[in-house]
């Protein structure tokens, strides 16, 4: 790059000395790279299950409580995303209505059965449950209930944190111990990944970043595998380009099944 006729040196994205900005960018990039390197087998397996479901006109369901609900929203009505992807968005377990209540409600037993009923999940579907801590009752019971009706289950969780703390479920099991396949977001205990000199608390949680990477890797793997088998998986086109007519057909087709459309 030149400025005023002089050749300017190329700068690293990381300044020296290391700042919190640089540290978090590095940690987030390293965790994403670790996910891509170490979790491929699990993600490919889960993507194959979704391809199986698409071949049988079944659905991908995604659930998360607290900030993990963002992973469920990520699959929903996205350009390049599956039309047969259903987010399970249970407002009392999210944060926008009452964050304090949501924190305690996801620890309560007996709540997951109603969620499965409300979303009409059936045998042949695939359920992804995201929970960074993996120790609260609702995500664990949702997986257990789904498996009872013949649904393949996938956990997206932080194994370092999950196994550092006891389960809050009566079984004593964690999410990673009940799901059919486990995808580790490669995070650290407590999620907040960096420190600032002279400040007593950890900051910078990457779990949403790695979670969104994981769910998109799973979806693109499922689509590619479906195409490899001769399928034509239905996806949305950006409504900010020429996607409206294409999307309208899919919206009309799935409006009665996907409650958030």
C-alpha positions as CSV (number, residue, x, y, z in Angstrom):
1,X,0.0,0.0,0.0
2,X,1.3,3.5,-0.9
3,X,0.7,6.8,0.8
4,X,2.0,10.0,-0.8
5,X,4.2,7.9,-3.1
6,X,5.9,6.0,-0.2
7,X,5.6,2.3,0.4
8,X,3.9,1.8,3.8
9,X,4.7,-1.3,5.8
10,X,1.9,-4.0,6.2
11,X,0.6,-4.0,9.8
12,X,-0.4,-7.0,11.7
13,X,-4.1,-7.1,12.9
14,X,-2.6,-7.4,16.4
15,X,-1.0,-4.3,17.8
16,X,2.1,-4.4,20.2
17,X,1.9,-4.3,23.1
18,X,-1.2,-6.6,23.3
19,X,-4.4,-4.8,24.2
20,X,-7.8,-6.3,25.3
21,X,-9.0,-5.7,21.8
22,X,-6.1,-7.7,20.3
23,X,-6.3,-10.4,23.0
24,X,-10.0,-11.0,22.5
25,X,-9.6,-11.1,18.7
26,X,-6.8,-13.6,19.1
27,X,-8.7,-15.8,21.6
28,X,-11.9,-15.8,19.5
29,X,-10.0,-16.7,16.4
30,X,-8.1,-19.5,18.1
31,X,-11.3,-21.0,19.6
32,X,-12.9,-20.9,16.2
33,X,-9.9,-22.6,14.6
34,X,-9.9,-25.2,17.4
35,X,-13.5,-25.9,16.7
36,X,-13.0,-26.4,13.0
37,X,-9.9,-28.6,13.6
38,X,-11.2,-30.8,16.4
39,X,-14.9,-31.0,16.0
40,X,-15.2,-31.9,12.4
41,X,-16.1,-35.6,13.0
42,X,-19.0,-34.6,15.3
43,X,-20.2,-31.9,13.0
44,X,-20.1,-34.1,9.9
45,X,-22.0,-36.8,11.7
46,X,-24.7,-34.3,12.8
47,X,-24.8,-32.8,9.3
48,X,-25.4,-36.3,7.9
49,X,-28.3,-36.8,10.3
50,X,-29.9,-33.5,9.1
51,X,-29.4,-34.7,5.5
52,X,-31.2,-37.9,6.4
53,X,-34.1,-35.8,7.9
54,X,-34.3,-33.6,4.8
55,X,-34.6,-36.7,2.7
56,X,-37.6,-37.8,4.7
57,X,-39.2,-34.3,4.7
58,X,-38.4,-33.9,8.4
59,X,-36.9,-30.9,10.2
60,X,-33.9,-29.5,12.0
61,X,-34.8,-28.0,15.4
62,X,-32.5,-25.8,17.4
63,X,-32.9,-24.8,21.0
64,X,-30.9,-22.8,23.5
65,X,-31.6,-20.9,26.7
66,X,-30.2,-17.5,27.7
67,X,-27.6,-16.3,25.2
68,X,-27.6,-19.7,23.6
69,X,-30.9,-18.9,22.1
70,X,-29.0,-16.9,19.5
71,X,-27.8,-20.2,18.0
72,X,-31.4,-21.2,17.5
73,X,-32.2,-17.8,15.8
74,X,-29.2,-18.1,13.6
75,X,-30.7,-21.0,11.6
76,X,-34.0,-19.3,11.1
77,X,-35.1,-17.5,7.9
78,X,-31.5,-16.8,6.9
79,X,-30.2,-16.2,3.4
80,X,-28.5,-19.5,2.4
81,X,-30.2,-21.2,5.4
82,X,-32.5,-24.2,5.4
83,X,-36.2,-23.6,5.0
84,X,-36.8,-26.7,7.2
85,X,-34.9,-25.3,10.2
86,X,-37.1,-24.5,13.2
87,X,-35.9,-22.3,16.0
88,X,-37.4,-23.2,19.4
89,X,-37.7,-19.7,20.9
90,X,-39.2,-20.0,24.4
91,X,-39.5,-16.5,25.6
92,X,-39.4,-17.1,29.4
93,X,-36.1,-18.9,28.8
94,X,-34.6,-16.1,26.8
95,X,-33.4,-12.8,28.2
96,X,-35.5,-10.0,26.7
97,X,-38.6,-10.4,29.0
98,X,-37.0,-11.1,32.4
99,X,-33.4,-12.1,32.5
100,X,-33.4,-13.0,36.2
101,X,-36.4,-15.2,35.9
102,X,-34.9,-16.9,32.8
103,X,-31.8,-17.7,34.7
104,X,-33.7,-19.7,37.3
105,X,-36.4,-21.1,35.1
106,X,-33.9,-23.0,33.0
107,X,-32.9,-24.9,36.1
108,X,-36.5,-26.2,36.7
109,X,-37.5,-29.7,36.0
110,X,-40.7,-30.6,34.1
111,X,-40.6,-27.8,31.6
112,X,-39.1,-29.5,28.6
113,X,-42.1,-31.8,27.8
114,X,-44.3,-28.9,27.0
115,X,-41.7,-27.4,24.7
116,X,-41.5,-30.7,22.7
117,X,-45.3,-30.7,22.4
118,X,-45.6,-27.0,21.4
119,X,-43.1,-27.5,18.6
120,X,-44.5,-30.7,17.2
121,X,-41.1,-32.4,17.1
122,X,-41.3,-36.0,15.8
123,X,-39.3,-39.1,15.1
124,X,-37.0,-38.5,12.2
125,X,-36.3,-34.9,13.2
126,X,-32.9,-33.7,14.4
127,X,-32.6,-31.6,17.6
128,X,-29.6,-29.4,18.4
129,X,-29.5,-28.1,21.9
130,X,-27.0,-25.4,22.8
131,X,-26.0,-24.8,26.3
132,X,-22.5,-23.4,27.2
133,X,-22.7,-24.7,30.8
134,X,-24.6,-27.9,30.0
135,X,-25.7,-28.4,33.5
136,X,-29.2,-27.0,33.8
137,X,-32.4,-29.1,33.8
138,X,-34.3,-27.8,30.8
139,X,-31.7,-28.5,28.1
140,X,-30.9,-31.9,29.6
141,X,-34.6,-32.9,29.8
142,X,-35.3,-31.6,26.3
143,X,-32.6,-34.0,24.9
144,X,-33.9,-36.9,27.1
145,X,-37.5,-36.3,26.0
146,X,-36.6,-36.0,22.3
147,X,-34.6,-39.3,22.4
148,X,-37.6,-41.1,23.8
149,X,-39.6,-40.2,20.6
150,X,-36.9,-41.2,18.2
151,X,-35.2,-37.8,17.5
152,X,-31.5,-37.6,16.9
153,X,-29.9,-35.2,19.4
154,X,-26.9,-33.0,19.2
155,X,-25.3,-31.0,22.1
156,X,-23.4,-27.8,21.5
157,X,-21.6,-27.1,24.8
158,X,-18.4,-26.0,26.6
159,X,-16.9,-29.2,27.9
160,X,-14.3,-27.5,29.9
161,X,-17.0,-25.6,31.9
162,X,-19.6,-28.4,31.9
163,X,-17.3,-31.0,33.5
164,X,-15.9,-28.5,36.0
165,X,-19.3,-28.2,37.7
166,X,-22.0,-30.6,39.0
167,X,-25.2,-31.1,37.0
168,X,-28.4,-29.3,38.2
169,X,-30.5,-32.2,36.9
170,X,-31.9,-34.9,39.2
171,X,-30.0,-37.6,37.2
172,X,-26.7,-36.0,37.9
173,X,-25.9,-36.0,34.2
174,X,-24.8,-33.1,32.0
175,X,-26.0,-32.3,28.5
176,X,-22.8,-33.8,27.0
177,X,-23.6,-37.1,28.8
178,X,-27.1,-37.5,27.4
179,X,-27.0,-36.2,23.7
180,X,-26.3,-38.6,20.8
181,X,-23.4,-36.5,19.6
182,X,-21.5,-33.7,21.4
183,X,-19.9,-30.7,19.7
184,X,-17.5,-28.9,22.0
185,X,-17.2,-25.1,21.5
186,X,-13.7,-25.3,22.9
187,X,-14.3,-22.6,25.4
188,X,-12.9,-22.1,28.9
189,X,-14.5,-22.5,32.3
190,X,-16.6,-19.4,32.9
191,X,-16.7,-18.5,29.2
192,X,-15.1,-15.0,29.8
193,X,-11.7,-15.6,28.1
194,X,-9.4,-12.7,28.7
195,X,-8.1,-10.5,31.5
196,X,-7.2,-6.9,31.9
197,X,-4.1,-6.1,34.0
198,X,-5.2,-4.5,37.3
199,X,-8.9,-5.6,36.9
200,X,-10.2,-8.5,39.0
201,X,-12.8,-10.0,36.6
202,X,-12.5,-11.9,33.4
203,X,-14.1,-10.5,30.2
204,X,-14.8,-11.3,26.6
205,X,-17.1,-14.4,26.2
206,X,-16.6,-16.1,22.8
207,X,-19.3,-18.8,23.2
208,X,-21.8,-17.0,20.9
209,X,-19.1,-16.6,18.2
210,X,-18.1,-20.3,18.3
211,X,-21.7,-21.4,18.6
212,X,-22.7,-19.5,15.5
213,X,-19.8,-21.0,13.6
214,X,-20.7,-24.5,14.7
215,X,-24.4,-24.3,13.7
216,X,-23.4,-22.8,10.3
217,X,-20.8,-25.5,9.8
218,X,-23.5,-28.1,10.6
219,X,-26.0,-26.6,8.2
220,X,-23.6,-26.2,5.2
221,X,-22.4,-29.8,5.8
222,X,-26.0,-31.0,5.8
223,X,-26.8,-29.1,2.6
224,X,-23.7,-30.4,0.8
225,X,-24.4,-34.0,1.9
226,X,-28.0,-33.7,0.8
227,X,-26.9,-32.5,-2.7
228,X,-24.3,-35.2,-2.9
229,X,-27.1,-37.7,-2.4
230,X,-29.1,-36.1,-5.2
231,X,-31.4,-34.0,-3.1
232,X,-32.3,-30.3,-3.6
233,X,-32.6,-28.9,-0.1
234,X,-34.7,-25.8,0.1
235,X,-32.9,-22.6,1.2
236,X,-33.9,-19.0,1.5
237,X,-32.4,-16.2,-0.7
238,X,-31.7,-12.8,0.7
239,X,-34.8,-10.6,0.6
240,X,-32.4,-7.7,0.0
241,X,-31.6,-9.1,-3.5
242,X,-34.2,-10.9,-5.6
243,X,-35.4,-13.4,-3.1
244,X,-38.9,-12.4,-2.3
245,X,-40.8,-14.5,-4.8
246,X,-38.6,-17.5,-4.1
247,X,-39.0,-17.1,-0.3
248,X,-42.7,-16.5,-0.5
249,X,-43.2,-20.0,-1.8
250,X,-41.3,-21.5,1.1
251,X,-43.0,-19.3,3.6
252,X,-46.4,-20.4,2.4
253,X,-45.3,-24.0,2.4
254,X,-44.0,-24.0,6.0
255,X,-46.0,-21.3,7.7
256,X,-48.3,-23.8,9.4
257,X,-45.5,-25.9,10.8
258,X,-42.9,-23.3,11.8
259,X,-44.7,-21.2,14.4
260,X,-42.3,-18.2,14.2
261,X,-42.9,-17.5,10.5
